[in-house]
Amino acid sequence: MLAKLKSLFTKEQTQDDTGIEIDIAAASLMLEVCWSDHHVDDAELEAIQRLLVELYNLDADKVASLIADAKTRLDTNVGMHPYTSYLREHLDEDGRFEVICALWQLALADDRIDKFEEHTIRKAADLLYLSHSRFIEAKLRAKSARPSANSRVSAPDEKSRLLAQRVPADRLARKTPLGL
């Protein structure tokens, strides 16, 4: 009996007890982000499929089974800690950064970032031990990758462009009705 107990502690584990793999963990985090605003639309599901294919070079059947597995895990598991722990142990910082970039792209799939989606991504980035600057870098990278981000110029961007050209201050100053 003592030998049996001893073998339990010295036996090397060849398979993870949780059954989590990198692609399953990423898909589960993506569904966490989608579900955080309690509304999952078709654009977000299509974005999950596209991102999983881009990140892990998977075929459509594998992606469909991953999403189905992630949905069941979302229903049964509480929180994202098992997934972020697994990713933190098995990916380097660049790999974890790519996952956060994918989460931001997913949050932007419906052309808006919900405050709950942002909170979920923030929590995932913290659990993956990514710094705040990497969190913001991922957000900016995801925004700049969107086709609509490059075609629109907002008023603050126009003002920044003029300031960068060193336009005289009187051209940028607002005139009051009294001329003051």
LUMVO-490036 format. One record per residue (C-alpha): x, y, z; residue number from 1. Coordinates in nm, 4 decimals, always signed. Layout:
+----------+----------+----------+-------+
!     east !    north !       up ! kolba !
+----------+----------+----------+-------+
!        X !        Y !        Z !   NUM !
...
+----------+----------+----------+-------+
***
This chain:
+----------+----------+----------+-------+
!     east !    north !       up ! kolba !
+----------+----------+----------+-------+
!  +0.0000 !  +0.0000 !  +0.0000 !     1 !
!  +0.2848 !  +0.2354 !  +0.0809 !     2 !
!  +0.4401 !  +0.1591 !  -0.2575 !     3 !
!  +0.1109 !  +0.2407 !  -0.4291 !     4 !
!  +0.0883 !  +0.5789 !  -0.2535 !     5 !
!  +0.4494 !  +0.6498 !  -0.3338 !     6 !
!  +0.3894 !  +0.5707 !  -0.7014 !     7 !
!  +0.1028 !  +0.8221 !  -0.7100 !     8 !
!  +0.3343 !  +1.1023 !  -0.6012 !     9 !
!  +0.6274 !  +1.0068 !  -0.8236 !    10 !
!  +0.4249 !  +0.9169 !  -1.1321 !    11 !
!  +0.4664 !  +1.1681 !  -1.4103 !    12 !
!  +0.1462 !  +1.2984 !  -1.5535 !    13 !
!  +0.1390 !  +1.2734 !  -1.9303 !    14 !
!  -0.2018 !  +1.4300 !  -1.9803 !    15 !
!  -0.3469 !  +1.7425 !  -1.8315 !    16 !
!  -0.6325 !  +1.6669 !  -1.5902 !    17 !
!  -0.8469 !  +1.9526 !  -1.7169 !    18 !
!  -0.8403 !  +1.8499 !  -2.0823 !    19 !
!  -0.7598 !  +2.2080 !  -2.1804 !    20 !
!  -0.5502 !  +2.2839 !  -2.4855 !    21 !
!  -0.4316 !  +2.6211 !  -2.6094 !    22 !
!  -0.6968 !  +2.6518 !  -2.8799 !    23 !
!  -0.9757 !  +2.5441 !  -2.6420 !    24 !
!  -0.8571 !  +2.7972 !  -2.3833 !    25 !
!  -0.8487 !  +3.0755 !  -2.6436 !    26 !
!  -1.1950 !  +2.9828 !  -2.7761 !    27 !
!  -1.3323 !  +2.9781 !  -2.4214 !    28 !
!  -1.1909 !  +3.3245 !  -2.3503 !    29 !
!  -1.3416 !  +3.4498 !  -2.6760 !    30 !
!  -1.6835 !  +3.3225 !  -2.5750 !    31 !
!  -1.6391 !  +3.4817 !  -2.2302 !    32 !
!  -1.5832 !  +3.8166 !  -2.4022 !    33 !
!  -1.8827 !  +3.7646 !  -2.6327 !    34 !
!  -2.1115 !  +3.6685 !  -2.3494 !    35 !
!  -1.9933 !  +3.9425 !  -2.1123 !    36 !
!  -2.2467 !  +4.1903 !  -2.2547 !    37 !
!  -2.5166 !  +3.9149 !  -2.2504 !    38 !
!  -2.5646 !  +3.9452 !  -2.6248 !    39 !
!  -2.3899 !  +3.7221 !  -2.8763 !    40 !
!  -2.4620 !  +3.8151 !  -3.2351 !    41 !
!  -2.3661 !  +3.6506 !  -3.5635 !    42 !
!  -2.0832 !  +3.8970 !  -3.6301 !    43 !
!  -1.9138 !  +3.7941 !  -3.3073 !    44 !
!  -1.9500 !  +3.4226 !  -3.3817 !    45 !
!  -1.8065 !  +3.4754 !  -3.7310 !    46 !
!  -1.5201 !  +3.6718 !  -3.5777 !    47 !
!  -1.4456 !  +3.3848 !  -3.3370 !    48 !
!  -1.4295 !  +3.1427 !  -3.6289 !    49 !
!  -1.2045 !  +3.3740 !  -3.8313 !    50 !
!  -0.9721 !  +3.4451 !  -3.5375 !    51 !
!  -0.9323 !  +3.0792 !  -3.4452 !    52 !
!  -0.8415 !  +2.9968 !  -3.8050 !    53 !
!  -0.5915 !  +3.2864 !  -3.8164 !    54 !
!  -0.4323 !  +3.2135 !  -3.4785 !    55 !
!  -0.4059 !  +2.8362 !  -3.4923 !    56 !
!  -0.4411 !  +2.7407 !  -3.8634 !    57 !
!  -0.7433 !  +2.5187 !  -3.7990 !    58 !
!  -0.9939 !  +2.3843 !  -4.0488 !    59 !
!  -1.3659 !  +2.4639 !  -4.0320 !    60 !
!  -1.4632 !  +2.1309 !  -3.8693 !    61 !
!  -1.2070 !  +2.1720 !  -3.5906 !    62 !
!  -1.3208 !  +2.5323 !  -3.5308 !    63 !
!  -1.6856 !  +2.4224 !  -3.5093 !    64 !
!  -1.5995 !  +2.1517 !  -3.2556 !    65 !
!  -1.3855 !  +2.3983 !  -3.0563 !    66 !
!  -1.6694 !  +2.6484 !  -3.0383 !    67 !
!  -1.9154 !  +2.3763 !  -2.9332 !    68 !
!  -1.6712 !  +2.2572 !  -2.6650 !    69 !
!  -1.6124 !  +2.6139 !  -2.5471 !    70 !
!  -1.9895 !  +2.6725 !  -2.5247 !    71 !
!  -2.0354 !  +2.3707 !  -2.2996 !    72 !
!  -1.7398 !  +2.4816 !  -2.0887 !    73 !
!  -1.8923 !  +2.8300 !  -2.0621 !    74 !
!  -2.2108 !  +2.6745 !  -1.9259 !    75 !
!  -2.0341 !  +2.4491 !  -1.6751 !    76 !
!  -1.7253 !  +2.6446 !  -1.5656 !    77 !
!  -1.7259 !  +2.9554 !  -1.3576 !    78 !
!  -1.4735 !  +3.2202 !  -1.4524 !    79 !
!  -1.1788 !  +3.2279 !  -1.6846 !    80 !
!  -0.9036 !  +3.1384 !  -1.4410 !    81 !
!  -0.8467 !  +2.7803 !  -1.5656 !    82 !
!  -0.8013 !  +2.9064 !  -1.9215 !    83 !
!  -0.5754 !  +3.1986 !  -1.8379 !    84 !
!  -0.3664 !  +2.9778 !  -1.6089 !    85 !
!  -0.3198 !  +2.7249 !  -1.8872 !    86 !
!  -0.2319 !  +2.9927 !  -2.1436 !    87 !
!  +0.0080 !  +3.1602 !  -1.9013 !    88 !
!  +0.1901 !  +2.8312 !  -1.8461 !    89 !
!  +0.2033 !  +2.7265 !  -2.2119 !    90 !
!  +0.2515 !  +3.0532 !  -2.4057 !    91 !
!  +0.5248 !  +3.3124 !  -2.3988 !    92 !
!  +0.4412 !  +3.6812 !  -2.3649 !    93 !
!  +0.4028 !  +3.7307 !  -2.7399 !    94 !
!  +0.1579 !  +3.4413 !  -2.7594 !    95 !
!  -0.0462 !  +3.5807 !  -2.4712 !    96 !
!  -0.0372 !  +3.9242 !  -2.6360 !    97 !
!  -0.1784 !  +3.7719 !  -2.9574 !    98 !
!  -0.4662 !  +3.6219 !  -2.7590 !    99 !
!  -0.5488 !  +3.9641 !  -2.6097 !   100 !
!  -0.5293 !  +4.1224 !  -2.9580 !   101 !
!  -0.7768 !  +3.8603 !  -3.0782 !   102 !
!  -1.0088 !  +3.9381 !  -2.7865 !   103 !
!  -1.0026 !  +4.3076 !  -2.8799 !   104 !
!  -1.0762 !  +4.2240 !  -3.2442 !   105 !
!  -1.3675 !  +4.0160 !  -3.1246 !   106 !
!  -1.4986 !  +4.2990 !  -2.9066 !   107 !
!  -1.4869 !  +4.5278 !  -3.2111 !   108 !
!  -1.6733 !  +4.2780 !  -3.4322 !   109 !
!  -2.0060 !  +4.4499 !  -3.3665 !   110 !
!  -1.8486 !  +4.7961 !  -3.4223 !   111 !
!  -1.8608 !  +4.8961 !  -3.0569 !   112 !
!  -1.6812 !  +4.8062 !  -2.7375 !   113 !
!  -1.9162 !  +4.7351 !  -2.4530 !   114 !
!  -1.7910 !  +4.8267 !  -2.1050 !   115 !
!  -1.8407 !  +4.4663 !  -1.9918 !   116 !
!  -1.6382 !  +4.3349 !  -2.2860 !   117 !
!  -1.3591 !  +4.5772 !  -2.2012 !   118 !
!  -1.3689 !  +4.4699 !  -1.8370 !   119 !
!  -1.3492 !  +4.1020 !  -1.9346 !   120 !
!  -1.0520 !  +4.1675 !  -2.1633 !   121 !
!  -0.8839 !  +4.3697 !  -1.8888 !   122 !
!  -0.9322 !  +4.0837 !  -1.6448 !   123 !
!  -0.7953 !  +3.8322 !  -1.8965 !   124 !
!  -0.4903 !  +4.0518 !  -1.9620 !   125 !
!  -0.4259 !  +4.0823 !  -1.5893 !   126 !
!  -0.4591 !  +3.7068 !  -1.5393 !   127 !
!  -0.2209 !  +3.6509 !  -1.8320 !   128 !
!  +0.0302 !  +3.8844 !  -1.6613 !   129 !
!  +0.0343 !  +4.1396 !  -1.9422 !   130 !
!  +0.1219 !  +4.4959 !  -1.8502 !   131 !
!  -0.1168 !  +4.7867 !  -1.8963 !   132 !
!  +0.0925 !  +4.9188 !  -2.1840 !   133 !
!  +0.0620 !  +4.5831 !  -2.3659 !   134 !
!  -0.3138 !  +4.5871 !  -2.2959 !   135 !
!  -0.3448 !  +4.9301 !  -2.4585 !   136 !
!  -0.1102 !  +4.8301 !  -2.7418 !   137 !
!  -0.3358 !  +4.5334 !  -2.8207 !   138 !
!  -0.6436 !  +4.7564 !  -2.8192 !   139 !
!  -0.4837 !  +5.0097 !  -3.0545 !   140 !
!  -0.3582 !  +4.7341 !  -3.2821 !   141 !
!  -0.7062 !  +4.5839 !  -3.3053 !   142 !
!  -0.8613 !  +4.9231 !  -3.3763 !   143 !
!  -0.6079 !  +5.0049 !  -3.6474 !   144 !
!  -0.6625 !  +4.6650 !  -3.8118 !   145 !
!  -1.0285 !  +4.7452 !  -3.8699 !   146 !
!  -1.1020 !  +4.8723 !  -4.2212 !   147 !
!  -1.3379 !  +5.1430 !  -4.0955 !   148 !
!  -1.0732 !  +5.2808 !  -3.8582 !   149 !
!  -0.8534 !  +5.3985 !  -4.1453 !   150 !
!  -1.1310 !  +5.5555 !  -4.3518 !   151 !
!  -1.2782 !  +5.7813 !  -4.0834 !   152 !
!  -1.1131 !  +6.1006 !  -3.9611 !   153 !
!  -1.2639 !  +6.2529 !  -3.6516 !   154 !
!  -1.2329 !  +6.6124 !  -3.5385 !   155 !
!  -0.9637 !  +6.5418 !  -3.2746 !   156 !
!  -0.7580 !  +6.3600 !  -3.5380 !   157 !
!  -0.7855 !  +6.6595 !  -3.7720 !   158 !
!  -0.6750 !  +6.8952 !  -3.4949 !   159 !
!  -0.3807 !  +6.6685 !  -3.4134 !   160 !
!  -0.2824 !  +6.6625 !  -3.7800 !   161 !
!  -0.2887 !  +7.0419 !  -3.7956 !   162 !
!  -0.0868 !  +7.0690 !  -3.4762 !   163 !
!  +0.1670 !  +6.8271 !  -3.6165 !   164 !
!  +0.2086 !  +7.0572 !  -3.9183 !   165 !
!  +0.2761 !  +7.3425 !  -3.6750 !   166 !
!  -0.0104 !  +7.5591 !  -3.7876 !   167 !
!  -0.0053 !  +7.8994 !  -3.6180 !   168 !
!  -0.2057 !  +7.9045 !  -3.2967 !   169 !
!  -0.4369 !  +8.1824 !  -3.4168 !   170 !
!  -0.5747 !  +7.9516 !  -3.6878 !   171 !
!  -0.6671 !  +7.6917 !  -3.4273 !   172 !
!  -0.8011 !  +7.9369 !  -3.1680 !   173 !
!  -1.1758 !  +7.9715 !  -3.1403 !   174 !
!  -1.3112 !  +8.3226 !  -3.1905 !   175 !
!  -1.5680 !  +8.4449 !  -2.9411 !   176 !
!  -1.8632 !  +8.6582 !  -3.0524 !   177 !
!  -1.7041 !  +8.9645 !  -2.8896 !   178 !
!  -1.3709 !  +8.9067 !  -3.0642 !   179 !
!  -1.1881 !  +8.8402 !  -2.7375 !   180 !
+----------+----------+----------+-------+
***
